[in-house]
Amino acid sequence: MIPRRNYLRSCRQTFMIGLPTPSAYLLLSVLAYCIALLWKSGPFIVAQEPPLDVIYLKNGHSFQGVILQETGDSMHFRQVIRLPGKPTYILDAVFFPDEIARVQRTDEASRQQWVKKLEKLDPRGIQEKKRMAALFLAKLPGGPWSYRGPWFSLVSHLSSEELTRRVIVRLEDVFEAFREYFGERHIPNKSLSVQLYINPAHYRQALKERGLTLFNPAIYIPERAEILVFTDWEELAATYQQILTKHEAQLRELDRYEAQLRQHYFGQPPPAALEKVRVARLQLARINRENEAIFERQVQPLFRLCYHESFHAYLDLYLFPNAHQSVPRWFNEGLAQIFETAIVETGDIRIGHIDGERLRKVQTMLKQGEMPALRAILESEARHFQVNHHSDNYVSDRYFLASWAAAYYLLFGPHHPPASKIGTPGERLRQLLEELANTSDPKKVLETYTSRTWENLEQDWQLYFLRLRPDGTLRPREEIRPQVPGKGE
């Protein structure tokens, strides 16, 4: 197990803390305004969605969102902020006629569609927690957790019930989002099974029983419609649950103490004593929110593994279930890496933000001449993506990164697919998947899709990644020196 730093905090004693001052509220407003400016100026890619209302102010700033109400002297507005790779933020504001230059209005149907979307937002995770609590989990004494739902059955060897429930809810959300994004071509005749392991020996044994000797931390097995995932985050989940349990006990003790105060003082306890109880509750709530955010960040690798393999499963079970009609392995793996970092909310899936770590590695490979040529990527086989021994990491990582770069370029690069590629992003991607699954000449499909000759395509996709910045902007061409061509291996 890799050692993990434990940043979770436990409340050991009560401190007197003050309420936010008016200046603090002003600071929050300024920060929100800066976020809005960044969202306005920063290039990022989201799925095709209904247009928003746009308010242009006389001072040159503009805000995108939804007009909630208009009166003669004010406009009530809900601003929608979507930063790359981040959940949606909303801010309510009021604008006055003397500060508005003009308003670009969307149609009423689009506005109502956005209102319904925004109502589904769950920034504090309250609705998710309710769904987690409502799940029916079975557990035999000393045995794993088990669950059966509409999308999959799950067996979890995690001792953490809370983390098991969270994984289930997130997986159900991502499958619903896949259906919304891609649609369905097929109703599977076999149900998907998901198994979570925390013991590396048990995980290796499960792979061995299926005739596999891999070092991949997760895998989807099409023949069995089965996802196997190994996670080493069990200790963190256990610590998180212990702290939550401790804080719940402290809250109950505060309730008991307040009740005793009121009884002792015949319903009129000293204001200072009640204020101390109130501040203690606020402190516990604040620390719990901070711990929730820390825990969410630190278990992201587990969710990314689950999303990655779920993408493979959805393509196999709902889009391309026939063995003779399969998406090329390189494109399947490339897309799975894109969708593993997706933002899933309000029933939608958002992709396109840059994975900074992958981008850095791809640019290093390009500069060192280690990037496989596009031809080699198209000719890659399943063995290039399987880690059978620790020494295979180099080859597997190269091809994983190359497939991510090729898929990202096809989806978001500065090329212009033919006018025949119409519809939503999901429909266009599904059409490309179908063409690649049914062709013996993927080079021709990609030439048509990008409106480029093969020679230009090979050059352009590498140049694109050399110019690409983490924020999605491109460096000027003159800043890029000629690179060593890919080895074509």
C-alpha positions in Angstrom: 0.0 0.0 0.0 1.2 3.5 -0.8 1.5 5.7 2.3 -1.1 8.3 2.4 -0.9 11.7 4.1 -3.9 12.1 6.4 -5.1 15.7 6.2 -8.4 15.0 7.9 -9.1 17.0 11.0 -10.8 16.1 14.2 -12.4 18.7 16.5 -10.7 18.1 19.9 -11.8 21.3 21.7 -14.0 24.2 21.4 -12.7 27.6 20.2 -14.6 30.9 20.2 -14.9 31.9 16.5 -16.6 34.9 15.1 -19.2 35.2 12.4 -18.2 36.5 9.0 -18.0 40.2 8.9 -19.4 42.4 6.2 -15.9 42.8 4.8 -15.7 39.0 4.6 -18.9 38.9 2.6 -17.5 41.7 0.3 -14.3 39.5 -0.2 -16.5 36.5 -1.2 -18.3 38.7 -3.7 -15.0 39.9 -5.2 -13.7 36.3 -5.5 -16.9 35.2 -7.2 -16.6 38.1 -9.6 -13.0 37.1 -10.4 -14.2 33.5 -11.1 -16.8 34.9 -13.4 -14.1 36.9 -15.3 -12.0 33.8 -15.6 -14.9 31.7 -16.8 -15.7 34.4 -19.4 -12.1 34.6 -20.8 -10.8 31.1 -20.3 -11.3 28.7 -23.3 -12.8 25.4 -22.3 -15.1 22.9 -23.9 -18.5 21.7 -22.7 -21.2 19.6 -24.3 -23.7 21.3 -26.5 -26.3 22.9 -24.3 -29.2 25.4 -24.6 -28.0 29.0 -24.8 -28.1 31.2 -21.7 -29.2 34.7 -21.2 -26.3 37.2 -21.4 -26.3 40.6 -19.6 -23.8 43.2 -20.9 -23.0 46.0 -18.5 -21.9 49.5 -19.4 -18.6 49.0 -17.7 -17.7 46.3 -20.3 -18.3 43.2 -18.2 -20.8 40.5 -19.2 -22.6 37.7 -17.3 -24.1 34.5 -18.6 -27.0 32.8 -16.7 -30.7 32.8 -16.4 -33.1 35.8 -16.0 -35.3 34.8 -13.0 -37.5 37.9 -12.8 -37.8 41.4 -14.2 -39.5 44.4 -12.6 -39.5 48.0 -13.7 -36.5 48.9 -11.6 -34.4 45.7 -11.4 -33.5 42.4 -13.0 -33.0 39.3 -10.8 -30.4 37.0 -12.4 -28.8 33.6 -11.7 -25.3 33.6 -13.0 -24.0 30.2 -14.3 -20.2 29.7 -13.9 -18.5 26.6 -15.4 -14.8 26.3 -15.0 -12.8 23.6 -16.7 -12.9 20.4 -14.7 -14.9 22.0 -11.9 -18.6 21.6 -10.8 -21.1 24.3 -11.8 -21.2 27.4 -9.6 -24.3 29.6 -9.4 -24.5 33.2 -8.0 -27.7 35.2 -7.7 -27.5 38.9 -8.4 -29.6 41.9 -9.1 -28.9 44.3 -11.9 -30.4 47.8 -12.3 -31.4 49.5 -15.6 -28.8 52.3 -15.3 -25.9 49.8 -15.3 -27.1 47.5 -18.1 -26.0 48.2 -21.7 -28.0 45.5 -23.4 -29.4 42.0 -22.8 -29.1 39.0 -25.1 -32.1 36.9 -24.3 -32.4 33.2 -24.9 -35.7 31.6 -25.8 -38.1 30.7 -23.1 -37.8 26.9 -23.7 -34.0 27.1 -23.2 -34.4 29.3 -20.1 -36.8 26.8 -18.5 -34.5 23.9 -19.4 -31.7 25.7 -17.6 -33.9 26.4 -14.6 -34.6 22.7 -14.3 -30.9 21.8 -14.6 -29.9 24.3 -11.9 -32.6 23.0 -9.6 -30.9 19.6 -9.7 -27.5 21.0 -8.6 -26.3 19.5 -5.3 -23.3 21.7 -4.2 -23.3 20.5 -0.6 -24.0 16.8 -1.6 -27.2 16.8 0.4 -29.2 14.9 -2.2 -26.4 12.5 -2.8 -26.2 11.6 0.9 -30.0 11.0 0.9 -29.6 8.7 -2.1 -26.7 6.9 -0.4 -28.7 6.4 2.7 -31.7 5.0 0.7 -29.6 2.3 -1.0 -30.3 -1.3 0.1 -27.0 -3.0 0.9 -26.8 -6.6 2.0 -23.9 -7.9 4.1 -23.3 -11.3 5.6 -21.3 -11.5 8.9 -17.6 -11.1 7.9 -18.5 -11.0 4.2 -18.5 -8.3 1.5 -21.2 -5.7 0.9 -23.6 -6.6 -2.0 -25.9 -4.5 -4.1 -28.1 -5.0 -7.1 -29.5 -2.1 -9.1 -30.8 -1.3 -12.6 -27.4 -0.8 -14.1 -25.2 -3.3 -12.3 -24.7 -5.6 -9.3 -21.8 -4.8 -7.0 -19.7 -6.8 -4.5 -17.6 -4.6 -2.3 -14.8 -5.8 0.0 -14.4 -2.4 1.5 -15.0 -2.2 5.2 -16.3 1.3 4.7 -20.1 1.3 4.1 -20.1 5.0 3.4 -17.5 4.7 0.6 -19.3 1.7 -0.9 -22.5 3.6 -1.0 -20.8 6.6 -2.6 -19.2 4.5 -5.3 -22.6 3.0 -6.1 -24.3 6.4 -6.4 -21.5 7.8 -8.6 -21.5 4.8 -10.9 -25.3 5.0 -11.3 -24.9 8.7 -12.2 -22.2 8.1 -14.8 -24.3 5.3 -16.5 -27.3 7.6 -16.6 -25.1 10.3 -18.1 -23.6 7.9 -20.7 -27.1 7.1 -21.8 -28.0 10.8 -22.0 -24.8 11.6 -24.0 -24.6 8.6 -26.4 -28.1 7.1 -26.3 -28.6 3.3 -26.6 -28.2 1.0 -29.6 -28.8 -2.3 -27.8 -30.4 -3.6 -24.6 -27.8 -6.0 -23.1 -28.8 -9.6 -22.5 -26.3 -9.9 -19.6 -26.0 -7.7 -16.5 -22.9 -5.9 -15.5 -21.0 -7.0 -12.3 -18.6 -4.8 -10.4 -16.2 -6.0 -7.7 -14.1 -3.8 -5.5 -11.0 -5.2 -3.7 -8.8 -3.8 -1.0 -6.5 -6.8 -0.6 -3.9 -7.0 -3.4 -3.6 -10.8 -3.0 -7.3 -11.2 -3.4 -7.4 -9.0 -6.4 -4.5 -11.0 -8.1 -6.3 -14.2 -7.2 -9.5 -13.0 -8.9 -7.5 -12.1 -12.0 -5.8 -15.5 -12.0 -9.2 -17.3 -11.7 -10.2 -15.5 -14.9 -7.0 -16.4 -16.7 -5.4 -13.0 -16.4 -1.9 -12.0 -15.1 -2.0 -8.2 -15.1 -0.7 -5.3 -13.0 -3.5 -3.0 -14.2 -5.3 -1.7 -11.1 -8.7 -2.1 -12.8 -10.1 -4.0 -15.8 -13.3 -4.6 -17.7 -13.7 -8.2 -18.9 -16.2 -8.2 -21.9 -16.7 -12.0 -21.9 -18.0 -11.9 -18.4 -19.5 -8.3 -18.4 -17.4 -7.7 -15.3 -15.4 -4.8 -13.8 -12.7 -5.6 -11.2 -11.2 -2.7 -9.3 -8.4 -2.7 -6.7 -8.2 0.3 -4.3 -5.8 1.1 -1.5 -7.9 4.0 0.0 -9.5 1.8 2.7 -7.5 3.3 5.6 -8.4 6.9 4.6 -12.1 6.0 4.4 -12.0 4.3 7.8 -10.3 7.4 9.3 -12.9 9.7 7.7 -15.8 7.6 9.1 -14.2 7.5 12.6 -14.0 11.3 12.6 -17.6 11.7 11.4 -18.8 9.3 14.1 -16.8 11.2 16.8 -18.3 14.6 15.7 -21.8 13.2 15.7 -21.3 12.1 19.3 -20.0 15.6 20.1 -23.1 17.2 18.5 -25.3 14.9 20.6 -23.3 16.0 23.7 -23.8 19.6 22.8 -27.6 19.0 22.4 -27.6 17.3 25.9 -25.6 20.2 27.4 -27.9 22.8 25.9 -31.0 21.0 27.2 -29.5 20.9 30.7 -28.7 24.6 30.5 -32.3 25.4 29.6 -33.6 23.2 32.3 -31.3 24.6 34.9 -32.1 28.2 34.1 -35.8 27.5 33.6 -35.7 28.2 29.9 -33.6 31.4 30.1 -29.9 30.4 30.1 -27.2 33.1 29.9 -26.7 34.3 26.3 -22.9 33.8 26.6 -23.4 30.0 27.4 -25.8 29.6 24.4 -23.4 31.4 22.2 -20.6 29.0 23.2 -22.8 26.1 22.2 -23.7 27.7 18.9 -20.0 28.4 18.0 -19.0 24.8 18.9 -21.7 23.5 16.5 -20.5 25.9 13.8 -16.9 24.7 14.3 -17.9 21.1 14.0 -19.9 21.8 10.8 -17.0 23.7 9.3 -14.4 21.0 10.0 -16.8 18.4 8.6 -17.2 20.3 5.4 -13.4 20.7 5.1 -12.9 17.0 5.7 -15.6 16.2 3.1 -13.7 18.2 0.5 -10.3 16.6 1.5 -11.8 13.1 1.4 -13.5 13.8 -2.0 -10.1 14.9 -3.5 -8.1 12.0 -2.1 -10.5 9.3 -3.3 -10.7 10.7 -6.8 -8.3 8.0 -8.2 -10.8 5.4 -7.2 -13.7 7.1 -8.9 -11.5 7.7 -12.0 -10.8 3.9 -12.2 -14.5 3.2 -11.9 -15.5 5.8 -14.6 -12.8 4.5 -16.9 -13.9 0.9 -16.8 -17.6 1.9 -16.8 -17.0 3.7 -20.2 -15.6 0.4 -21.6 -18.6 -1.4 -20.2 -21.1 1.0 -21.7 -19.6 0.8 -25.1 -19.5 -2.9 -25.0 -22.9 -3.6 -23.6 -25.1 -0.7 -24.9 -23.4 0.5 -28.1 -21.2 -2.2 -29.7 -22.1 -5.6 -28.2 -21.2 -7.7 -31.3 -17.7 -9.1 -31.5 -17.3 -8.4 -35.2 -18.2 -4.7 -34.7 -15.9 -3.3 -32.1 -14.3 0.1 -31.5 -10.5 0.0 -32.1 -8.7 -0.5 -28.8 -6.6 2.7 -29.1 -9.8 4.9 -29.5 -11.6 2.9 -26.8 -8.7 3.5 -24.3 -8.2 7.1 -25.4 -11.9 8.0 -24.8 -12.0 6.1 -21.5 -9.2 8.3 -20.2 -11.1 11.4 -21.3 -14.3 10.3 -19.7 -12.6 9.1 -16.4 -12.2 12.8 -15.5 -15.7 13.9 -16.6 -17.8 16.2 -14.5 -21.2 14.4 -14.0 -24.0 16.6 -12.6 -27.7 17.4 -13.3 -27.8 14.2 -15.5 -25.2 15.6 -17.9 -21.6 14.8 -18.6 -19.0 17.4 -19.3 -15.6 16.6 -20.9 -12.9 18.6 -22.6 -10.9 20.1 -19.8 -7.2 19.4 -20.0 -5.6 16.7 -17.8 -2.5 18.7 -16.9 -0.4 15.7 -15.9 -1.2 13.8 -19.1 -0.5 16.9 -21.1 2.9 17.3 -19.5 3.9 13.7 -20.2 2.7 13.9 -23.8 4.7 17.0 -24.4 7.8 15.4 -22.9 7.4 12.3 -25.1 7.1 14.6 -28.2 10.2 16.6 -27.3 12.2 13.4 -26.7 11.0 11.7 -29.9 9.3 8.9 -27.9 5.7 9.5 -29.0 4.5 6.6 -31.2 3.5 7.8 -34.7 -0.2 8.0 -35.5 0.1 5.0 -37.8 1.6 2.9 -34.9 -1.3 4.0 -32.6 -3.9 2.9 -35.2 -2.1 -0.5 -35.5 -1.7 -1.0 -31.7 -3.1 -4.1 -30.2 -4.6 -5.1 -26.8 -1.1 -6.1 -25.5 0.1 -2.5 -25.7 -2.5 -1.6 -23.0 -1.9 -4.6 -20.7 0.6 -4.4 -17.9 1.8 -8.0 -17.4 5.0 -7.1 -15.6 6.3 -4.0 -13.9 8.9 -3.6 -16.8 5.9 -3.2 -19.2 4.9 0.1 -17.6 7.0 2.1 -20.1 5.3 0.6 -23.2 1.8 0.6 -21.7 2.1 4.2 -20.5 3.4 5.3 -23.9 0.4 3.8 -25.7 -2.1 4.9 -23.1 -0.8 8.5 -23.3 -0.7 8.4 -27.1 -4.2 7.0 -27.4 -5.4 9.8 -25.0 -3.7 12.4 -27.1 -5.1 11.1 -30.4 -8.6 10.8 -29.0 -8.4 14.3 -27.4 -7.2 15.8 -30.7 -10.1 14.2 -32.7 -12.7 15.5 -30.2 -11.3 18.9 -29.4 -8.5 19.8 -31.8 -8.6 22.8 -34.2 -9.9 20.8 -37.2 -13.3 21.1 -38.8 -15.3 17.9 -39.3 -17.4 17.7 -42.4 -20.8 19.5 -42.4 -22.4 16.0 -42.5 -21.3 15.5 -38.9 -24.2 17.3 -37.3 -26.1 16.8 -34.0 -25.0 16.9 -30.4 -21.4 16.2 -29.4 -22.6 12.8 -28.2 -24.2 12.0 -31.5 -21.2 13.1 -33.5 -18.9 11.0 -31.4 -21.2 8.0 -31.6 -21.2 8.4 -35.4 -17.4 8.5 -35.4 -17.3 5.4 -33.2 -19.6 3.5 -35.6 -17.5 4.5 -38.6 -14.3 3.3 -36.9 -16.0 0.1 -35.7 -17.1 -0.8 -39.3 -14.1 0.1 -41.3 -10.9 -1.7 -42.4 -9.3 1.6 -43.3 -9.3 3.9 -40.2 -6.8 6.3 -41.8 -9.4 7.2 -44.4 -12.1 7.7 -41.7 -9.8 10.1 -39.8 -8.8 11.9 -43.0 -12.5 12.5 -43.8 -13.4 13.4 -40.2 -10.6 16.0 -39.8 -10.7 17.2 -43.4 -6.9 16.6 -43.6 -4.6 14.4 -45.6 -2.8 11.7 -43.6 0.6 13.5 -43.9 -0.9 16.8 -42.5 -2.8 14.9 -39.8 0.3 13.3 -38.4 2.1 16.6 -38.3 -0.9 18.7 -37.0 -1.9 16.5 -34.1 1.7 16.5 -32.7 2.1 20.3 -33.3 -1.3 20.9 -31.6 -0.1 19.2 -28.4 3.3 21.0 -28.4 1.3 24.3 -28.6 -1.4 23.3 -26.1 -1.3 25.0 -22.6 -3.0 23.5 -19.5 -5.7 26.2 -19.7 -6.7 25.2 -23.3 -5.1 28.1 -25.1 -2.4 27.5 -27.8 1.1 28.9 -27.9 2.1 30.8 -31.0 3.6 28.6 -33.7 6.9 30.5 -33.8 7.6 29.5 -30.2 7.6 25.8 -31.1 10.9 24.4 -32.4 11.0 21.5 -34.8 10.7 18.2 -32.9 12.2 14.7 -33.6 9.6 12.6 -35.4 7.9 9.9 -33.5 9.5 6.5 -33.7 6.5 4.9 -35.3 6.8 1.8 -33.1 
